[in-house]
């Protein structure tokens, strides 16, 4: 019994050490700890089987860290993957496991320790100098998995984001803004396996 328990205890010790003592993870948490106060326009392109919505620009403003969205007509934004994604994710309780290094980028697997969290694991790649997340693959409890790729021009916020998602059932990880779309109800109940959302940000102040 002692021989069986020892590796398990060592594993738990390693997992605990990996988050609380890893300087890169601590620096990443600090980088994304600020409450967002920004104003930007977001150009949205949607590529999902069974849904046809023209590209759309909406205004996205964060006040006290909470998003305020305005725009006319129909628009869809992902519930996950927009500019505040990692500010929220990195404030939750998790264990971080170092996986690899790609140039100046480091890759970690984050494992949620909160049973009520909507995500289970996240493979996160970030620049160890700039401390900006360039790519993440996140597995959720309800919506399957999705991959987020960020590109940056200047500053700590992305100028472009590509989100690819795979769904377990028809539970589209998007939300409607503005009036409802009658065509949406016709595909309800069908299974959609893949989709893409492209976001381009223009920061106003």
N, C-alpha and C positions, 0 to 999 in steps of 0.2 A: 504494500500500500504506500509506504514512504517513497519508494522508487517511482511510483506512478504520480504521486502528488508533486514531487520536486519539479519536473519539467513544467507542470501547469502553473506552479507558483512563480517560476522563473519567467514564464511567458507573461503573466499578469504584471510582474515587476517591470518587464521591458515595455509593455504597452503604456503603463503609467508614466515611465520615464520619458517615453517618446514624445508626449505632448508637453508635459510640464517643464522639461529641461531642454527641449530643442530650441535653440535661439532663432532659427529661421521661422519656425511656426509661431513663436511668440512675437517676432517682428511682423509677421503677416497679419496676426490678429490685431496688433496695434495699428497697422496700416489701414485696416478696414473697420476700425472701431468708432470712427467719427460718425455722428449723426448727419445725414446728408442734408445740405441746404443748397440746392441748385435748381436751375431752370433750363430746360432744353426742349428742342423739338426733336421728335423721333419719326423718321421715315420708315414705314413698315411694309415689308413684302412677305406675303404668305404663300407657301407651296404645300398644300394639304389636299390629298385625294378627296373629291366629293365636295369641296368648298371652293367657291370662286368669289374672291373679294378683291377689288382693284387695290393697288398700292395706296397707302394713306399716310398723311402726316398728322400727328397729334402733338399737343404740348404736354410735357411731363414736368411737373414741378414738385420738389420735395420740401415740405415744411415740417420741421421737427422730426425729420426722418420718415414722414409718412408721404406716400405718393399722391399727388392730385393731378388727374388727367382730364384734359379738355379737348374737344374736337367735334366737328359736325359729321353726321352720317354714321356709317358703320366702320368700326375699326376693331382689330383684335390685337391684344398684347399678351405675351406669355405670362402666366402666373409665376414662372420661374425663368431666370435668365436675364432680366432687365438689369439696369445699372446698379441696383442695390442688392443684387443676389448674394454677393459674398459678404457684404456688411451684415446681413441677417444670419447667414449660415455659420460664419466664424464666431458668432457670439453665443452659439449653443454649446452644450457640453459634448465633447467628442474625444476620441483617442486618435492620435496621428501616428502613422507608420511610414517611415521613410522607404521609398521603393527604388528610386534611381536618380541619376543626374544626366541631363541632356544639355551639354554646353554650360551656359550660366543658369539654366533652368533646373529646378528641383521638382521631383514628383513624389507626392505623398498620397496614401490612402487614409481618408478620414472616416472613422466609424462612429456613428451617433450613439451616445449613451443615454439618450432620452427616448423612452418608449412612446411618447406622444409626438415626437418629431415627425414631420412629413417626409423626411429623407432618411435613408438607412446608411448608405456609404457614398463617398465622393472621392474620386481620383482627381487630384488637383495638381496642375502644373503651373509654376510661377517662377518669375525671374528672381534670383536670389539677391540681386543688387537693387533693382527697382521695386521689388516686392509687389508686382502686379500679376494677377492671375491671367494667364494666356489661354488656358484650356482646362475644362473640367467635365468629367462624366459623372453624373449624379443618378443614383438609383433611389426611387421614391416608393412609398408604400401604396400609393393610389394610382399614379400615372405612368408606371413603368420607368424607363430610363431616358435621360436626355443628355446631349453633349453640347457644351457651350464653348465657342471659340471667340476670343476677344482680340481685337487689334487696336493699337494705341498710336496716336499721332503725337500729342504733347499732353503732359499732365497725367493724373492718376485715374481718369475715367476713360472708358473705351470710346473710340469714335465709330467703330463698327462691331457688331455682334452677329454671329451665325449660330442658330440653335437648331439642332437636329434631335428629334425625339422618336422613340419607339413605344407604342402603347400596348398594354396588356388587353385592354377592352376599349370600347368607345367612351373614353373619358378624356376629352381633348384638354390639354393643359393650357387653355387660353380662356380669355373672358371677353365678352362682347362689351363694346362701349357705344353709347348712343342707342338708336332704335334697333329692334330685333330684325333678324333676317329670316323671312319665311322659308327660304330654301334649306335653312339649317335643320328644321324639324324633319325634313324628308329623309335625312341620312341618319337620324337618331337611331341607335340600336345596332347600326352596322359596326364592324370592326375595322378600325384604321390602324395600319401597322407603322407607317412612317410619315413624317412631316418635317417641314423646314420653315423657319422664320428668320428673316433677315432684318436687322435693325441698324439704322444709321443715325447717329446723334449729332445734333448741332447745338452747342452750348451757348446760351444767350447771356448769362452773367455768372 
